[in-house]
Amino acid sequence: MIKPIIRDAFFLNQKSEEATKVDLQIAQDLEDTLRANRERCVGMAANMIGHRKNIIIVATGFADIVMINPVITDRSEPYDTEEGCLSLPGTRHTTRYKNITVRYLDKGFTEHIQNFSGYIAQIVQHECDHLEGILI
């Protein structure tokens, strides 16, 4: 189901909680909501649609990846950049890493460890920040 985008900074600044199989509908809602906002959005976190659960979705260009309980386990090559967010007006400066390794569960709760680089790594970092209550 397509959900409205949360813009309440107080809510977005709260840390999310571990997701379980009970929360799988949130993953589907993220997929639907990202699809509806595709022209202006490349990733979302569950708190952006009203759920403080550790679930994100990232548009990779060829597929959307849902990550449940993602953890960035390694990062290298920091750089400064400017990002926007569907939940916030304007853009802001931030530091990201060119290469990251992420451990996460897919929608079947199978664990993955995957390396990302460049723009996809930047999106993952942005969405993982959301889960920690960090707004750019």
C-alpha positions as YAML, in Angstrom:
chain: A
units: angstrom
residues:
- id: 1
  name: MET
  ca: [0.00, 0.00, 0.00]
- id: 2
  name: ILE
  ca: [1.29, 3.48, -0.85]
- id: 3
  name: LYS
  ca: [1.90, 5.39, 2.39]
- id: 4
  name: PRO
  ca: [2.25, 9.14, 3.00]
- id: 5
  name: ILE
  ca: [5.78, 10.44, 3.59]
- id: 6
  name: ILE
  ca: [6.50, 11.45, 7.19]
- id: 7
  name: ARG
  ca: [8.07, 14.90, 7.55]
- id: 8
  name: ASP
  ca: [7.96, 15.20, 11.35]
- id: 9
  name: ALA
  ca: [11.59, 15.68, 12.45]
- id: 10
  name: PHE
  ca: [10.81, 14.60, 16.03]
- id: 11
  name: PHE
  ca: [9.55, 11.22, 14.79]
- id: 12
  name: LEU
  ca: [12.35, 10.84, 12.24]
- id: 13
  name: ASN
  ca: [15.01, 11.56, 14.89]
- id: 14
  name: GLN
  ca: [13.99, 8.48, 16.89]
- id: 15
  name: LYS
  ca: [16.06, 5.33, 16.53]
- id: 16
  name: SER
  ca: [14.28, 2.39, 14.90]
- id: 17
  name: GLU
  ca: [13.89, -1.09, 16.35]
- id: 18
  name: GLU
  ca: [14.80, -4.52, 15.03]
- id: 19
  name: ALA
  ca: [12.32, -5.85, 12.49]
- id: 20
  name: THR
  ca: [10.82, -9.35, 12.62]
- id: 21
  name: LYS
  ca: [8.74, -11.46, 10.24]
- id: 22
  name: VAL
  ca: [5.66, -9.76, 11.68]
- id: 23
  name: ASP
  ca: [6.87, -6.56, 9.99]
- id: 24
  name: LEU
  ca: [6.98, -7.91, 6.42]
- id: 25
  name: GLN
  ca: [3.99, -5.79, 5.38]
- id: 26
  name: ILE
  ca: [6.15, -2.72, 6.00]
- id: 27
  name: ALA
  ca: [8.59, -4.00, 3.36]
- id: 28
  name: GLN
  ca: [5.74, -4.27, 0.86]
- id: 29
  name: ASP
  ca: [4.53, -0.78, 1.76]
- id: 30
  name: LEU
  ca: [8.07, 0.55, 1.20]
- id: 31
  name: GLU
  ca: [8.14, -1.10, -2.24]
- id: 32
  name: ASP
  ca: [4.76, 0.40, -3.17]
- id: 33
  name: THR
  ca: [5.63, 3.85, -1.82]
- id: 34
  name: LEU
  ca: [9.03, 3.95, -3.53]
- id: 35
  name: ARG
  ca: [7.40, 2.92, -6.80]
- id: 36
  name: ALA
  ca: [4.88, 5.77, -6.43]
- id: 37
  name: ASN
  ca: [7.69, 8.28, -5.76]
- id: 38
  name: ARG
  ca: [10.25, 6.89, -8.20]
- id: 39
  name: GLU
  ca: [10.71, 10.15, -10.12]
- id: 40
  name: ARG
  ca: [12.01, 11.93, -7.00]
- id: 41
  name: CYS
  ca: [13.24, 9.16, -4.71]
- id: 42
  name: VAL
  ca: [15.91, 6.42, -4.84]
- id: 43
  name: GLY
  ca: [15.54, 4.91, -1.37]
- id: 44
  name: MET
  ca: [13.39, 4.88, 1.73]
- id: 45
  name: ALA
  ca: [13.50, 3.81, 5.34]
- id: 46
  name: ALA
  ca: [10.51, 2.47, 7.25]
- id: 47
  name: ASN
  ca: [10.33, 5.53, 9.50]
- id: 48
  name: MET
  ca: [9.70, 7.66, 6.41]
- id: 49
  name: ILE
  ca: [6.33, 5.90, 6.13]
- id: 50
  name: GLY
  ca: [5.55, 5.90, 9.86]
- id: 51
  name: HIS
  ca: [7.19, 2.72, 11.18]
- id: 52
  name: ARG
  ca: [10.20, 2.75, 13.51]
- id: 53
  name: LYS
  ca: [11.51, -0.58, 12.23]
- id: 54
  name: ASN
  ca: [14.92, -1.42, 10.73]
- id: 55
  name: ILE
  ca: [13.82, -1.86, 7.13]
- id: 56
  name: ILE
  ca: [15.04, 0.05, 4.08]
- id: 57
  name: ILE
  ca: [14.63, -0.15, 0.34]
- id: 58
  name: VAL
  ca: [17.23, 0.95, -2.21]
- id: 59
  name: ALA
  ca: [16.70, 1.47, -5.93]
- id: 60
  name: THR
  ca: [19.78, 0.11, -7.68]
- id: 61
  name: GLY
  ca: [18.71, 0.97, -11.21]
- id: 62
  name: PHE
  ca: [18.00, -2.62, -12.19]
- id: 63
  name: ALA
  ca: [16.12, -3.78, -9.07]
- id: 64
  name: ASP
  ca: [14.89, -2.52, -5.73]
- id: 65
  name: ILE
  ca: [16.55, -4.20, -2.76]
- id: 66
  name: VAL
  ca: [14.70, -4.50, 0.54]
- id: 67
  name: MET
  ca: [17.08, -4.79, 3.48]
- id: 68
  name: ILE
  ca: [15.79, -5.91, 6.86]
- id: 69
  name: ASN
  ca: [17.96, -5.06, 9.89]
- id: 70
  name: PRO
  ca: [20.83, -3.75, 7.74]
- id: 71
  name: VAL
  ca: [24.19, -3.11, 9.40]
- id: 72
  name: ILE
  ca: [27.11, -1.45, 7.67]
- id: 73
  name: THR
  ca: [30.05, -3.58, 8.74]
- id: 74
  name: ASP
  ca: [32.84, -1.94, 6.78]
- id: 75
  name: ARG
  ca: [33.41, 1.35, 4.98]
- id: 76
  name: SER
  ca: [36.26, 3.01, 3.12]
- id: 77
  name: GLU
  ca: [37.17, 6.11, 1.14]
- id: 78
  name: PRO
  ca: [35.22, 8.95, 2.79]
- id: 79
  name: TYR
  ca: [34.07, 11.89, 0.69]
- id: 80
  name: ASP
  ca: [31.93, 14.98, 1.17]
- id: 81
  name: THR
  ca: [28.69, 15.30, -0.76]
- id: 82
  name: GLU
  ca: [25.31, 17.00, -0.75]
- id: 83
  name: GLU
  ca: [22.05, 15.07, -0.42]
- id: 84
  name: GLY
  ca: [18.35, 15.67, -0.48]
- id: 85
  name: CYS
  ca: [15.65, 13.71, 1.29]
- id: 86
  name: LEU
  ca: [11.99, 13.15, 0.51]
- id: 87
  name: SER
  ca: [11.19, 13.85, 4.18]
- id: 88
  name: LEU
  ca: [13.09, 17.17, 4.31]
- id: 89
  name: PRO
  ca: [13.15, 20.30, 2.16]
- id: 90
  name: GLY
  ca: [16.36, 21.28, 0.36]
- id: 91
  name: THR
  ca: [19.76, 19.63, 0.41]
- id: 92
  name: ARG
  ca: [22.45, 19.28, 3.08]
- id: 93
  name: HIS
  ca: [26.17, 18.51, 3.22]
- id: 94
  name: THR
  ca: [27.26, 15.16, 4.62]
- id: 95
  name: THR
  ca: [30.17, 12.72, 4.60]
- id: 96
  name: ARG
  ca: [29.72, 9.34, 2.94]
- id: 97
  name: TYR
  ca: [31.99, 6.42, 2.06]
- id: 98
  name: LYS
  ca: [32.66, 5.25, -1.48]
- id: 99
  name: ASN
  ca: [32.72, 1.56, -0.53]
- id: 100
  name: ILE
  ca: [30.66, -0.21, 2.11]
- id: 101
  name: THR
  ca: [29.83, -3.75, 3.19]
- id: 102
  name: VAL
  ca: [26.31, -4.40, 4.50]
- id: 103
  name: ARG
  ca: [24.90, -7.38, 6.40]
- id: 104
  name: TYR
  ca: [21.13, -7.65, 6.08]
- id: 105
  name: LEU
  ca: [18.19, -10.02, 5.79]
- id: 106
  name: ASP
  ca: [16.04, -10.25, 2.66]
- id: 107
  name: LYS
  ca: [12.25, -10.63, 2.72]
- id: 108
  name: GLY
  ca: [12.68, -14.38, 3.23]
- id: 109
  name: PHE
  ca: [14.89, -13.62, 6.25]
- id: 110
  name: THR
  ca: [17.94, -15.06, 4.52]
- id: 111
  name: GLU
  ca: [21.14, -13.29, 5.56]
- id: 112
  name: HIS
  ca: [23.27, -11.53, 2.95]
- id: 113
  name: ILE
  ca: [26.62, -9.78, 3.14]
- id: 114
  name: GLN
  ca: [27.01, -7.52, 0.16]
- id: 115
  name: ASN
  ca: [29.46, -4.87, -1.02]
- id: 116
  name: PHE
  ca: [28.21, -1.63, -2.54]
- id: 117
  name: SER
  ca: [30.11, 1.25, -4.05]
- id: 118
  name: GLY
  ca: [29.48, 4.70, -5.49]
- id: 119
  name: TYR
  ca: [25.97, 6.06, -5.66]
- id: 120
  name: ILE
  ca: [24.27, 2.86, -4.44]
- id: 121
  name: ALA
  ca: [26.55, 2.87, -1.36]
- id: 122
  name: GLN
  ca: [25.56, 6.49, -0.75]
- id: 123
  name: ILE
  ca: [21.85, 5.62, -0.86]
- id: 124
  name: VAL
  ca: [22.31, 2.71, 1.56]
- id: 125
  name: GLN
  ca: [24.20, 4.95, 3.99]
- id: 126
  name: HIS
  ca: [21.51, 7.63, 3.82]
- id: 127
  name: GLU
  ca: [18.75, 5.12, 4.57]
- id: 128
  name: CYS
  ca: [20.74, 3.41, 7.36]
- id: 129
  name: ASP
  ca: [21.19, 6.86, 8.93]
- id: 130
  name: HIS
  ca: [17.39, 7.16, 8.98]
- id: 131
  name: LEU
  ca: [17.20, 3.96, 11.04]
- id: 132
  name: GLU
  ca: [19.55, 5.51, 13.59]
- id: 133
  name: GLY
  ca: [17.43, 8.68, 13.78]
- id: 134
  name: ILE
  ca: [20.07, 10.66, 11.91]
- id: 135
  name: LEU
  ca: [18.81, 13.27, 9.47]
- id: 136
  name: ILE
  ca: [21.19, 14.90, 7.02]
...
